[in-house]
Amino acid sequence: MYQVLLVDDDQAARYIMKRFDWQSNGFSVAAEAADGREALEKLAQMPLLDLIVTDIRMPGMDGMELLQELQVEAPGICIILLSTFNDFEYAQRGIRYGVLDYMTKPVHLDELSRALQRAACYIKEHPRQSGTVRNDSAQNAAATLPEYFTTGRETNRIILAICEFVVSHVEQGIGLDDIAVALDLSPDYVGHLFKKETGLSFISYSTRVKMEQAKNLLRNGHYKNYEVSEILGYKTPDYFAQLFKKYTGSTPMEYRLAVHDDYE
């Protein structure tokens, strides 16, 4: 059973999260904290923690500050980021700090289940060194990777550059060829390296970033579904809707309505 640390200044939110059936997904809530500083204290006391689920906006040390500290104190630990703020910038920053998943509050239980499934796969394939805290420079660099972590410094820089390029050009329809030109590498090499070092295909990662941006645009309320599809470079709204449902479990319209209901 993987051990979880919940971090949120809202006690009611933590209570609701704890009522979720974590065990069915192979997890158990081992501790909770009200801000980033308390989370670091809990981590020092319980170095075998496998997953941190943290809010962004908290008094004292907030979630983004906690992520920065974790790069040093617990590089490689699995992280799921929560936010009530409709700002994709947080998802972008989280990706760069090594966040596995980004979800908006209130959390939908089916979305959390899917996130935990991905977290379980990651933890199984990338065990931390006996659960102990590491502080070497190579691992510090690795902690900035978005999905999985590598050990070679040069590879870290290349993978991170690829991820940052995708995030910063999410609405520009970029592909392997564009990244290869930007990094002065061959497309085949970029694709092979990304898959080898992250366990994730470039297309899968690019699609994930696009779907997170789609969620942001749909929550914004200023764009219709077909406009979101066009912004993200998809040829047809139907294909975009298929990808979105596969990623979130909801159609774009269902997602828009659910978010609207949550904020009323």
C-alpha positions in Angstrom: 0.0 0.0 0.0 1.5 3.3 -1.1 1.6 6.1 1.6 0.0 9.5 0.9 0.5 12.9 2.4 -2.4 15.4 1.9 -1.5 19.1 2.1 -4.3 21.6 2.2 -5.1 24.5 4.6 -8.8 23.8 4.3 -9.6 21.2 6.9 -13.0 20.4 5.3 -11.3 19.7 2.0 -8.8 17.3 3.7 -11.7 15.5 5.4 -13.5 15.1 2.1 -10.4 13.8 0.4 -9.7 11.3 3.2 -13.2 9.8 2.7 -12.2 8.8 -0.8 -11.6 5.1 -1.2 -7.8 5.3 -1.5 -7.3 1.6 -0.6 -9.1 0.4 -3.8 -6.4 2.3 -5.7 -3.6 0.9 -3.7 -3.0 3.9 -1.5 -3.4 4.9 2.1 -3.5 8.4 3.6 -0.6 8.3 6.1 -0.5 12.0 7.1 -1.9 15.4 6.4 -0.6 19.0 6.7 -2.0 22.5 6.6 0.8 24.1 4.6 4.1 23.5 2.8 6.2 23.9 5.9 4.2 21.4 7.9 4.4 19.0 4.9 8.2 19.1 5.0 8.1 18.4 8.7 5.8 15.3 8.1 8.1 14.2 5.3 11.1 14.4 7.6 9.3 12.2 10.1 8.0 9.8 7.5 10.6 9.4 4.7 8.7 6.4 3.3 5.9 8.6 1.9 5.3 7.8 -1.8 2.8 10.5 -2.9 2.1 14.1 -2.0 -1.3 15.6 -3.0 -1.1 19.3 -2.4 -3.1 22.4 -2.9 -1.5 25.5 -4.5 -2.9 28.4 -2.5 -2.1 28.1 1.2 -1.0 30.6 3.9 2.6 30.3 5.0 4.4 28.1 2.5 2.2 27.6 -0.5 2.2 24.7 -2.9 4.6 26.2 -5.5 7.1 26.9 -2.7 6.7 23.4 -1.5 7.5 22.0 -4.9 10.7 24.0 -5.0 11.7 22.6 -1.6 10.9 19.1 -2.6 13.4 19.3 -5.5 16.1 19.4 -2.8 14.5 17.5 0.1 12.8 14.7 -1.7 13.6 14.7 -5.4 11.6 12.1 -7.4 8.7 11.9 -5.0 5.4 11.6 -6.8 3.2 14.8 -6.7 -0.4 15.6 -7.6 -1.2 19.3 -7.6 -4.6 20.7 -6.8 -6.0 24.2 -7.5 -9.3 26.1 -7.4 -7.8 28.7 -9.7 -8.5 28.6 -13.5 -5.0 29.4 -14.5 -3.0 27.1 -16.8 0.2 28.9 -15.6 0.0 26.7 -12.5 -0.1 23.5 -14.6 2.8 24.8 -16.6 4.9 25.6 -13.6 3.9 22.3 -12.0 5.0 20.3 -15.0 8.4 22.0 -14.8 8.7 21.2 -11.1 8.0 17.5 -11.7 4.3 17.3 -11.0 2.7 14.0 -12.2 -0.9 15.3 -12.3 -2.7 18.6 -12.0 -6.4 18.7 -11.0 -8.9 21.5 -10.2 -10.9 21.5 -7.0 -13.5 20.3 -6.2 -11.9 17.0 -7.3 -14.0 14.6 -9.3 -13.5 11.1 -7.9 -13.2 9.4 -11.2 -10.5 11.9 -12.2 -8.7 11.2 -8.9 -8.9 7.4 -9.5 -7.2 7.8 -12.9 -4.6 10.1 -11.4 -3.8 7.5 -8.7 -3.5 4.7 -11.3 -0.9 6.8 -13.1 0.8 7.6 -9.8 0.9 3.9 -8.9 2.5 3.0 -12.2 5.1 5.8 -11.8 6.0 4.8 -8.2 6.3 1.1 -9.2 8.6 1.9 -12.1 10.6 4.6 -10.4 11.1 3.7 -6.7 12.9 6.2 -4.6 16.1 5.0 -3.0 14.6 3.0 -0.1 12.3 5.9 0.5 15.2 8.0 1.8 15.8 11.7 1.0 18.4 12.3 -1.7 20.4 15.4 -2.2 22.9 14.9 -5.0 23.0 17.3 -7.9 22.0 14.8 -10.6 18.8 13.9 -8.7 18.1 17.6 -8.1 18.2 18.2 -11.8 16.0 15.1 -12.4 13.3 16.4 -10.0 12.4 19.1 -12.5 11.2 16.6 -15.1 7.4 16.4 -15.7 6.5 12.8 -15.7 9.3 10.5 -15.0 12.9 11.0 -13.9 16.2 10.2 -15.4 19.7 10.0 -13.9 22.1 11.4 -16.6 22.6 15.1 -16.4 22.8 15.6 -20.2 19.6 13.7 -20.7 17.9 15.7 -18.0 18.6 18.9 -19.8 17.4 17.6 -23.1 14.2 16.1 -21.7 13.4 19.2 -19.7 14.0 21.4 -22.8 11.6 19.2 -24.8 8.9 19.4 -22.1 9.3 23.2 -21.7 9.1 23.7 -25.5 5.8 21.7 -25.6 4.3 23.6 -22.8 5.3 27.0 -24.1 4.0 26.2 -27.6 0.9 24.3 -26.6 -1.3 26.4 -28.9 1.1 26.5 -31.9 0.8 23.0 -33.2 4.4 22.1 -32.8 5.8 18.6 -33.4 9.0 16.6 -33.2 10.4 18.3 -36.3 10.0 21.8 -34.6 11.6 20.6 -31.4 14.4 18.9 -33.4 15.2 22.2 -35.2 15.1 24.2 -32.0 17.5 21.8 -30.2 19.6 21.0 -33.3 18.8 17.3 -33.0 17.2 14.8 -35.4 13.5 14.1 -35.0 14.1 10.4 -34.7 16.6 10.9 -31.9 14.3 13.3 -30.0 11.4 10.8 -30.2 13.5 7.8 -29.2 15.2 9.6 -26.3 12.0 10.9 -24.9 10.3 7.5 -25.0 13.4 5.7 -23.6 14.0 8.1 -20.7 10.4 9.0 -19.7 8.5 5.8 -20.6 6.0 8.1 -22.4 5.8 8.7 -26.1 6.2 12.3 -27.3 2.7 12.3 -28.8 1.2 11.1 -25.5 3.0 13.9 -23.5 2.0 16.5 -26.1 -1.6 15.4 -26.0 -1.7 15.5 -22.2 -0.4 19.1 -22.2 -3.0 20.0 -24.8 -5.8 18.4 -22.8 -4.8 20.4 -19.7 -4.9 23.5 -21.8 -8.3 22.5 -23.2 -9.6 22.1 -19.6 -8.4 25.6 -18.9 -10.0 27.1 -22.0 -13.3 25.3 -21.3 -13.3 26.5 -17.7 -12.7 30.0 -18.9 -16.1 30.0 -20.7 -15.1 32.4 -23.5 -14.6 29.7 -26.1 -16.9 27.2 -27.7 -15.9 23.6 -28.1 -15.0 23.9 -31.8 -12.9 27.0 -31.0 -10.9 25.1 -28.4 -10.3 22.4 -30.9 -9.0 25.0 -33.4 -6.8 26.7 -30.9 -5.1 23.5 -30.0 -4.6 22.6 -33.7 -7.0 19.7 -34.1 -8.5 19.3 -37.6 -12.0 18.4 -36.4 -14.0 19.0 -33.2 -15.1 15.4 -33.2 -11.5 14.1 -33.0 -10.7 16.7 -30.2 -13.8 15.5 -28.3 -12.7 11.9 -28.6 -9.3 12.7 -27.2 -10.7 14.9 -24.4 -13.2 12.2 -23.3 -10.4 9.6 -23.3 -8.3 11.8 -21.1 -10.9 13.2 -18.7 -13.7 10.7 -18.9 -16.1 13.5 -20.0 -17.0 15.2 -23.3 -16.0 18.8 -23.6 -19.6 19.8 -23.1 -20.0 17.6 -20.0 -16.8 19.0 -18.6 -18.0 22.6 -19.2 -21.3 22.0 -17.6 -19.8 20.2 -14.6 -17.3 23.0 -13.9 -20.1 25.6 -14.3 -22.3 23.7 -11.7 -19.3 23.5 -9.3 -18.8 27.3 -9.3 -22.5 28.2 -9.0 
